[in-house]
Amino acid sequence: MPQLKTGIWVDALIRRAQVAGAYACVVMRGDRDAGSVLVTVRSRAGLSLFTPERDMQGERVWREDRLDEAALYARIAARRDFDPDLMVVEIEDREGRHFIDEGVIRRDSDPASPDPADATQADAAAHAAAVKALFRDR
């Protein structure tokens, strides 16, 4: 399946956010033709980082991690070191909307106290979200 160029996808994401009343901009520029993208969302609830992944069927889904500011910037820096073509889009929205039109899998990241029961619930929620994303257009 052909994929949009990065620049077109980023422009559309920013436009969807602006039309809905949120603020969005590119905070790190990368390759507009084939670079990868990270999306950060600032809201009243905190910060989220959305990272693209492939599900078991090869479709793109996004993994959401709730992070503090230091962890967010550390992840972006590590990814930028690995991929200099990376683009980072930041969205500020009171409601915490991400405006990503592909499936999103949510995972809360708290390195201070990983609880196995929470991990099991998070895995179940991630699986349910992946299944929902897989069959959303059918």
Backbone torsions as a table, in degrees:
resi	resn	phi	psi	omega
1	MET	NA	126.8	179.7
2	PRO	-66.2	147.1	-178.9
3	GLN	-116.2	145.2	177.5
4	LEU	-62.7	152.0	172.0
5	LYS	-64.7	149.0	-176.1
6	THR	-56.4	-45.1	-177.4
7	GLY	-60.9	-39.8	179.0
8	ILE	-67.1	-43.9	179.7
9	TRP	-62.0	-44.5	-179.5
10	VAL	-64.5	-44.7	178.8
11	ASP	-59.6	-40.9	179.1
12	ALA	-66.6	-40.8	177.8
13	LEU	-61.3	-46.6	180.0
14	ILE	-63.0	-41.8	180.0
15	ARG	-64.0	-43.6	178.1
16	ARG	-59.1	-42.2	179.8
17	ALA	-64.6	-45.7	-177.8
18	GLN	-65.8	-39.1	178.5
19	VAL	-62.2	-34.0	-179.3
20	ALA	-84.7	0.7	175.9
21	GLY	94.8	10.4	178.3
22	ALA	-97.3	165.1	174.9
23	TYR	-101.2	134.6	179.0
24	ALA	-146.1	142.3	176.9
25	CYS	-157.8	164.4	174.5
26	VAL	-86.5	121.3	-179.9
27	VAL	-99.5	-19.3	173.4
28	MET	-138.8	122.2	-179.7
29	ARG	-89.0	141.6	175.9
30	GLY	-136.9	-157.7	-179.4
31	ASP	-71.0	119.6	-178.6
32	ARG	-77.0	-11.7	179.8
33	ASP	-91.9	-44.7	-172.5
34	ALA	-142.6	15.6	179.3
35	GLY	-73.5	159.8	175.3
36	SER	-89.4	168.0	-173.4
37	VAL	-131.7	138.8	165.9
38	LEU	-116.5	145.6	179.3
39	VAL	-122.2	128.1	174.2
40	THR	-110.1	144.1	178.1
41	VAL	-127.1	124.9	174.8
42	ARG	-104.4	128.8	179.4
43	SER	-144.4	179.7	175.9
44	ARG	-60.5	-29.8	-177.5
45	ALA	-79.3	-14.6	179.8
46	GLY	131.6	-153.6	-176.8
47	LEU	-110.0	142.1	174.6
48	SER	-131.1	144.5	174.6
49	LEU	-116.9	128.1	178.6
50	PHE	-108.5	122.2	-176.5
51	THR	-119.3	130.8	179.5
52	PRO	-75.2	143.0	176.4
53	GLU	-142.8	171.9	174.4
54	ARG	-110.1	135.8	176.5
55	ASP	-84.4	-174.9	-175.2
56	MET	-64.4	-21.4	179.0
57	GLN	-96.3	3.8	178.3
58	GLY	87.0	4.1	178.6
59	GLU	-81.9	147.9	178.2
60	ARG	-78.7	130.4	172.2
61	VAL	-129.0	165.5	-178.7
62	TRP	-118.4	134.0	177.0
63	ARG	-99.8	125.0	178.6
64	GLU	-98.0	127.8	174.7
65	ASP	-121.4	127.2	174.3
66	ARG	-85.5	122.4	-173.8
67	LEU	-134.7	159.0	169.0
68	ASP	-83.6	170.6	-172.8
69	GLU	-61.3	-42.4	-179.4
70	ALA	-62.8	-44.2	179.5
71	ALA	-66.3	-37.6	178.6
72	LEU	-60.8	-50.8	-178.8
73	TYR	-66.7	-33.4	177.3
74	ALA	-65.2	-42.0	178.9
75	ARG	-65.1	-42.3	179.8
76	ILE	-64.7	-43.6	-179.9
77	ALA	-62.4	-42.1	179.4
78	ALA	-63.8	-42.4	179.7
79	ARG	-68.3	-37.4	179.4
80	ARG	-66.5	-36.7	176.4
81	ASP	-62.3	-37.0	-179.4
82	PHE	-78.1	-35.3	-173.7
83	ASP	-133.3	92.5	-178.3
84	PRO	-67.6	-13.5	178.3
85	ASP	-86.8	4.9	-176.4
86	LEU	-63.8	137.3	171.5
87	MET	-111.2	141.4	177.6
88	VAL	-122.4	124.0	177.7
89	VAL	-107.4	131.4	176.6
90	GLU	-112.9	132.2	178.5
91	ILE	-118.8	131.7	172.9
92	GLU	-112.3	117.7	-177.7
93	ASP	-146.2	125.8	-178.6
94	ARG	-55.6	-38.0	-176.9
95	GLU	-83.3	-8.7	179.1
96	GLY	79.3	21.8	179.6
97	ARG	-72.6	144.0	-177.6
98	HIS	-104.0	-21.7	176.9
99	PHE	64.5	15.6	176.4
100	ILE	-83.5	130.0	-175.5
101	ASP	-92.3	-4.9	173.6
102	GLU	-89.0	175.7	179.5
103	GLY	-64.8	147.1	179.3
104	VAL	-126.8	130.7	176.3
105	ILE	-108.4	123.1	-176.4
106	ARG	-95.6	135.3	175.6
107	ARG	-143.8	121.5	177.4
108	ASP	-82.1	130.0	179.3
109	SER	-107.2	118.8	173.8
110	ASP	-138.9	92.7	-175.0
111	PRO	-65.9	-14.0	-177.0
112	ALA	-69.4	-41.1	-175.0
113	SER	-145.8	81.6	175.9
114	PRO	-73.8	122.7	-179.1
115	ASP	-103.8	123.0	-178.6
116	PRO	-56.4	-35.7	178.8
117	ALA	-65.4	-39.7	177.4
118	ASP	-65.8	-37.9	179.5
119	ALA	-62.9	-40.7	178.7
120	THR	-64.3	-43.5	177.8
121	GLN	-65.1	-40.5	179.1
122	ALA	-64.4	-40.8	178.0
123	ASP	-63.2	-42.2	178.6
124	ALA	-64.0	-42.2	178.8
125	ALA	-66.3	-40.9	179.0
126	ALA	-64.1	-41.3	178.4
127	HIS	-63.4	-45.2	179.8
128	ALA	-61.8	-41.3	179.4
129	ALA	-66.3	-39.2	178.9
130	ALA	-64.8	-42.2	178.3
131	VAL	-64.6	-42.7	179.0
132	LYS	-61.9	-43.7	179.2
133	ALA	-64.5	-37.5	-178.4
134	LEU	-63.3	-40.4	-175.1
135	PHE	-104.0	13.5	-174.0
136	ARG	-65.5	-31.9	-177.0
137	ASP	-98.9	9.2	-176.4
138	ARG	-104.8	NA	NA
